[in-house]
């Protein structure tokens, strides 16, 4: 809930609840909410969760809205309601879980390949996304299901139903969202489990940022030779998550971390419709075109930070605190200097 702080005589005096709305208040289709959640599920709403979306609901199919895998290969199922959710939403997601629990690996792989428009096997894609030492055995994928109902508010019947099924050992949660109108703008509030931990957007942070090798083999040189952190095409929006003062680590697919830089002050720049970038100052040695690319292995990055990263996106969540980022930058600098 959001409260307005009222004050008088220089002192805070009162908390005034702010009215909130949901998607149904604006006549938006439930599909709008699904797309919003699906497009933001990793880098914004579940920034520390590490979820790999594998497919979304298809028209006229008895399926939940979003399906994802966690690092263990367990299936995470999201059922979205544009307005208030009631007991019926719980029964609905339980039916979806019952069906999904019977899907074979081949079933899941087919759904993923259609969703991601790829021929890559699901187990291999999962291994790459989470940088596992070895791919999970197909029989170990979808061994357990976790259920989430997302809605504008919960009525008492939904709360009772979720509490009941949790006591029966079912992994199920309700995640509320709210929309506020403040000063003519709309704000989306979301409560991520387990403690609603999010990085403060105003705090400086460390960000593992992909060199976009899959977009263009030359993109790494576009960045390091010009002193930029950049993204392209559909991924260009990720530059907006990097702020002045942040430390960015350049993650090169198939190699590891190849450099670190501090983001300079200044606005995001767009030299063309497919590109966004920020200027940076490198604080480690950088790779040189035509020479062997030196890189800190991804496994070593996890050992140093004590974190498991989701490697399949432009930004490798979770973020690092500034202390963690400075420590990693120091280790990376020492590592790279051995080869220069």
C-alpha positions as CSV (number, residue, x, y, z in Angstrom):
1,X,0.0,0.0,0.0
2,X,1.2,3.5,-0.7
3,X,0.6,6.3,1.8
4,X,1.0,10.1,1.4
5,X,3.0,11.7,4.1
6,X,1.3,14.8,5.5
7,X,3.3,17.3,7.6
8,X,2.8,20.5,9.5
9,X,5.2,22.7,11.5
10,X,8.1,20.8,9.9
11,X,7.0,17.4,11.4
12,X,5.5,14.4,9.8
13,X,1.9,14.1,11.1
14,X,-0.2,11.7,9.2
15,X,-0.3,8.8,6.8
16,X,-3.0,9.1,4.1
17,X,-3.7,6.0,2.0
18,X,-3.5,6.6,-1.7
19,X,-6.3,5.2,-3.9
20,X,-5.1,2.4,-6.2
21,X,-6.5,0.8,-9.3
22,X,-5.9,-2.3,-11.5
23,X,-5.9,-3.1,-15.2
24,X,-9.6,-3.5,-15.3
25,X,-10.0,0.1,-14.3
26,X,-8.6,1.1,-17.7
27,X,-10.4,-1.5,-19.8
28,X,-7.1,-3.2,-20.6
29,X,-7.2,-6.7,-21.8
30,X,-5.6,-9.4,-19.6
31,X,-3.2,-10.0,-22.4
32,X,-1.7,-6.5,-21.8
33,X,-0.9,-7.5,-18.2
34,X,0.6,-10.8,-19.4
35,X,2.9,-9.1,-21.8
36,X,3.9,-6.5,-19.2
37,X,4.8,-9.2,-16.7
38,X,6.5,-11.5,-19.3
39,X,8.7,-8.7,-20.7
40,X,9.7,-7.6,-17.2
41,X,9.8,-10.9,-15.2
42,X,13.6,-11.2,-15.0
43,X,15.3,-7.9,-15.0
44,X,12.7,-5.9,-13.1
45,X,10.1,-7.8,-11.1
46,X,12.2,-10.9,-10.2
47,X,15.6,-9.4,-10.5
48,X,17.2,-11.9,-8.1
49,X,15.0,-14.9,-9.0
50,X,16.7,-16.2,-12.1
51,X,13.8,-17.4,-14.2
52,X,13.9,-18.7,-17.8
53,X,10.6,-18.1,-19.5
54,X,9.9,-21.0,-21.8
55,X,6.4,-20.2,-23.2
56,X,3.3,-18.2,-22.8
57,X,-0.4,-19.0,-23.1
58,X,-1.7,-19.7,-26.6
59,X,-5.1,-18.7,-27.9
60,X,-7.9,-21.1,-27.1
61,X,-5.6,-23.4,-25.1
62,X,-6.2,-24.5,-21.5
63,X,-2.9,-23.1,-20.3
64,X,-1.6,-20.7,-17.7
65,X,-0.3,-17.3,-18.8
66,X,3.4,-17.7,-18.3
67,X,5.7,-20.8,-17.7
68,X,9.3,-20.6,-16.7
69,X,12.1,-22.8,-15.4
70,X,14.3,-22.0,-12.4
71,X,17.9,-23.1,-12.0
72,X,16.9,-26.4,-10.6
73,X,14.7,-27.1,-13.7
74,X,11.5,-26.8,-11.7
75,X,8.5,-25.3,-13.5
76,X,7.2,-21.9,-12.3
77,X,3.7,-21.2,-13.4
78,X,2.0,-17.7,-13.4
79,X,-1.7,-17.1,-13.7
80,X,-2.5,-13.4,-14.2
81,X,-5.8,-11.6,-13.4
82,X,-6.3,-8.0,-14.5
83,X,-8.6,-7.3,-11.6
84,X,-9.2,-8.9,-8.2
85,X,-8.5,-12.6,-7.9
86,X,-10.8,-15.0,-6.2
87,X,-10.8,-18.6,-5.2
88,X,-11.5,-19.6,-8.8
89,X,-8.0,-18.4,-9.8
90,X,-6.5,-20.9,-7.3
91,X,-8.5,-23.8,-8.7
92,X,-7.6,-22.7,-12.2
93,X,-3.8,-22.6,-11.6
94,X,-4.0,-25.9,-9.7
95,X,-5.6,-27.5,-12.8
96,X,-2.8,-26.0,-15.0
97,X,-0.2,-27.4,-12.6
98,X,-1.8,-30.9,-12.7
99,X,-1.6,-30.8,-16.4
100,X,1.9,-29.4,-16.5
101,X,3.2,-32.0,-14.1
102,X,2.3,-34.7,-16.6
103,X,4.2,-33.0,-19.5
104,X,7.1,-35.0,-20.8
105,X,10.5,-33.4,-21.5
106,X,9.6,-33.7,-25.2
107,X,6.4,-31.8,-24.6
108,X,8.2,-29.0,-22.8
109,X,11.0,-28.8,-25.3
110,X,8.5,-28.5,-28.2
111,X,6.7,-25.6,-26.4
112,X,10.0,-23.9,-25.7
113,X,11.3,-24.2,-29.2
114,X,8.1,-22.7,-30.6
115,X,8.2,-19.9,-28.1
116,X,11.9,-19.0,-28.5
117,X,11.9,-19.8,-32.3
118,X,15.0,-22.0,-31.9
119,X,16.1,-25.6,-32.6
120,X,18.2,-25.7,-29.5
121,X,17.3,-28.4,-27.0
122,X,15.6,-27.2,-23.8
123,X,18.2,-28.9,-21.5
124,X,21.1,-27.3,-23.5
125,X,19.4,-23.9,-23.4
126,X,18.8,-24.2,-19.7
127,X,22.5,-25.2,-19.1
128,X,23.6,-22.1,-21.0
129,X,21.2,-19.8,-19.3
130,X,22.3,-20.7,-15.8
131,X,26.0,-21.6,-16.8
132,X,25.7,-25.0,-15.2
133,X,28.7,-27.3,-15.0
134,X,26.6,-29.9,-17.0
135,X,23.1,-29.9,-18.5
136,X,20.3,-31.3,-16.4
137,X,19.2,-34.8,-17.3
138,X,15.8,-34.4,-19.1
139,X,14.1,-36.5,-16.5
140,X,15.1,-33.9,-13.8
141,X,13.3,-31.1,-15.6
142,X,9.8,-30.3,-14.4
143,X,10.2,-32.5,-11.3
144,X,8.3,-29.9,-9.2
145,X,6.0,-27.0,-9.9
146,X,5.7,-23.6,-8.2
147,X,2.5,-21.6,-8.7
148,X,1.9,-17.9,-8.6
149,X,-1.4,-16.0,-8.9
150,X,-1.0,-12.3,-9.8
151,X,-3.9,-9.9,-9.4
152,X,-4.9,-6.4,-8.5
153,X,-6.2,-7.5,-5.1
154,X,-7.2,-10.7,-3.3
155,X,-10.6,-11.4,-1.8
156,X,-10.9,-13.5,1.4
157,X,-11.8,-16.7,-0.4
158,X,-8.5,-16.6,-2.4
159,X,-6.5,-16.0,0.7
160,X,-8.1,-18.9,2.5
161,X,-7.7,-21.2,-0.5
162,X,-4.0,-20.4,-0.9
163,X,-3.4,-20.8,2.8
164,X,-5.2,-24.2,2.7
165,X,-3.1,-25.5,-0.3
166,X,0.1,-24.3,1.2
167,X,-0.6,-26.3,4.3
168,X,-1.1,-29.3,2.0
169,X,2.5,-28.9,0.7
170,X,1.6,-27.1,-2.5
171,X,4.1,-24.3,-3.5
172,X,1.6,-21.5,-4.3
173,X,1.7,-17.8,-3.6
174,X,-0.4,-14.7,-4.4
175,X,1.4,-11.7,-5.8
176,X,-0.6,-8.4,-5.7
177,X,0.0,-5.5,-8.1
178,X,-1.5,-2.0,-7.9
179,X,-1.6,1.0,-10.2
180,X,-1.5,4.5,-8.9
181,X,-2.2,7.8,-10.7
182,X,0.1,10.5,-9.4
183,X,0.6,13.9,-11.1
184,X,-1.0,12.6,-14.3
185,X,1.4,9.6,-14.6
186,X,0.7,5.9,-13.9
187,X,2.8,3.9,-11.5
188,X,2.9,0.1,-11.2
189,X,3.6,-1.4,-7.8
190,X,4.5,-5.1,-7.5
191,X,5.4,-7.3,-4.6
192,X,8.1,-9.9,-5.4
193,X,8.7,-12.8,-3.0
194,X,10.1,-13.6,-0.6
195,X,10.9,-10.3,1.0
196,X,10.2,-7.9,-1.9
197,X,13.9,-7.2,-2.3
198,X,14.8,-4.8,-5.1
199,X,17.9,-2.8,-5.9
200,X,17.3,0.9,-5.2
201,X,17.3,2.6,-8.7
202,X,19.1,5.5,-7.1
203,X,22.0,3.4,-5.8
204,X,25.1,2.7,-7.8
205,X,25.5,-0.9,-8.6
206,X,27.5,-3.5,-10.6
207,X,25.9,-4.9,-13.8
208,X,27.1,-7.8,-15.9
209,X,26.3,-6.7,-19.4
210,X,26.4,-8.8,-22.5
211,X,28.5,-7.8,-25.5
212,X,25.6,-8.8,-27.8
213,X,27.7,-11.3,-29.7
214,X,24.6,-13.1,-31.0
215,X,23.4,-9.8,-32.5
216,X,26.7,-9.0,-34.2
217,X,30.2,-10.5,-33.8
218,X,31.6,-7.0,-34.2
219,X,29.5,-5.4,-31.4
220,X,32.2,-6.0,-28.8
221,X,34.6,-3.8,-30.8
222,X,31.9,-1.2,-31.2
223,X,31.9,-0.9,-27.4
224,X,35.5,-1.4,-26.3
225,X,37.1,0.7,-29.0
226,X,34.6,3.6,-28.6
227,X,34.3,3.5,-24.8
228,X,30.6,2.5,-24.8
229,X,28.2,0.1,-23.2
230,X,25.6,-0.5,-25.9
231,X,22.7,-2.8,-26.9
232,X,20.9,-3.3,-30.1
233,X,17.6,-4.2,-31.7
234,X,15.0,-5.6,-29.3
235,X,17.6,-5.7,-26.5
236,X,18.5,-2.0,-26.7
237,X,16.1,-1.1,-23.8
238,X,18.6,-2.7,-21.4
239,X,20.9,0.3,-21.6
240,X,18.2,2.2,-19.7
241,X,18.9,0.0,-16.6
242,X,22.5,1.2,-16.4
243,X,23.1,4.6,-14.7
244,X,26.1,7.0,-14.3
245,X,28.4,5.7,-11.6
246,X,27.5,2.1,-12.2
247,X,30.3,-0.4,-12.9
248,X,29.6,-2.5,-15.9
249,X,31.3,-5.9,-16.6
250,X,31.4,-6.9,-20.3
251,X,30.3,-10.5,-20.6
252,X,31.3,-12.1,-23.9
253,X,29.5,-15.3,-24.8
254,X,31.7,-18.4,-24.9
255,X,34.5,-16.6,-23.1
256,X,33.6,-14.8,-19.8
257,X,34.2,-11.3,-18.5
258,X,36.5,-9.4,-20.8
259,X,36.6,-5.9,-19.2
260,X,35.0,-3.6,-16.6
261,X,34.2,0.1,-16.9
262,X,32.5,2.9,-15.0
263,X,29.5,4.6,-16.6
264,X,30.1,8.3,-17.3
265,X,27.7,11.1,-16.5
266,X,25.5,12.1,-19.4
267,X,22.4,11.0,-21.3
268,X,21.7,7.8,-23.1
269,X,22.6,8.3,-26.8
270,X,21.0,6.8,-29.9
271,X,23.0,7.1,-33.1
272,X,20.4,5.1,-35.0
273,X,17.0,3.4,-34.5
274,X,18.6,0.0,-33.5
275,X,21.2,1.3,-31.0
276,X,21.3,2.8,-27.5
277,X,24.5,3.4,-25.6
278,X,26.2,5.2,-22.7
279,X,29.8,6.4,-22.6
280,X,32.1,4.6,-20.1
281,X,35.6,4.8,-18.8
282,X,37.4,1.4,-18.6
283,X,39.0,0.5,-15.3
284,X,40.6,-2.8,-16.5
285,X,42.6,-3.8,-19.6
286,X,40.4,-4.2,-22.6
287,X,40.6,-6.8,-25.5
288,X,42.3,-5.8,-28.7
289,X,40.9,-6.7,-32.1
290,X,43.1,-9.3,-33.8
291,X,44.5,-10.6,-30.5
292,X,43.4,-13.6,-28.4
293,X,40.5,-12.5,-26.2
294,X,41.4,-12.9,-22.5
295,X,38.4,-13.4,-20.2
296,X,37.6,-14.4,-16.6
297,X,35.5,-17.6,-16.8
298,X,31.9,-17.3,-15.8
299,X,32.4,-20.0,-13.1
300,X,35.1,-17.9,-11.5
301,X,32.8,-14.9,-11.5
302,X,30.3,-16.9,-9.5
303,X,32.9,-18.1,-7.1
304,X,34.2,-14.5,-6.4
305,X,30.7,-13.0,-6.0
306,X,29.0,-16.0,-4.4
307,X,26.1,-15.5,-6.7
308,X,24.4,-17.6,-9.4
309,X,23.6,-15.5,-12.5
310,X,21.0,-15.8,-15.2
311,X,23.3,-15.7,-18.2
312,X,20.7,-15.8,-21.1
313,X,19.8,-12.1,-21.1
314,X,21.7,-8.9,-22.0
315,X,21.8,-8.0,-18.3
316,X,22.9,-10.9,-16.1
317,X,20.8,-10.7,-13.0
318,X,21.2,-10.3,-10.1
319,X,22.9,-7.0,-9.8
320,X,25.9,-6.4,-7.6
321,X,26.2,-4.0,-4.7
322,X,28.9,-1.4,-5.2
323,X,31.2,-3.2,-2.7
324,X,30.7,-6.4,-4.6
325,X,31.3,-4.7,-7.9
326,X,34.5,-3.0,-6.8
327,X,35.8,-6.3,-5.4
328,X,35.0,-8.1,-8.7
329,X,36.5,-5.3,-10.7
330,X,39.7,-5.6,-8.7
331,X,39.9,-9.3,-9.2
332,X,39.1,-9.0,-12.9
333,X,41.8,-6.3,-13.3
334,X,44.4,-8.6,-11.7
335,X,43.3,-11.6,-13.7
336,X,43.5,-9.7,-17.1
337,X,46.8,-8.0,-16.3
338,X,48.5,-11.5,-16.0
339,X,48.0,-11.8,-19.8
340,X,49.0,-8.3,-20.9
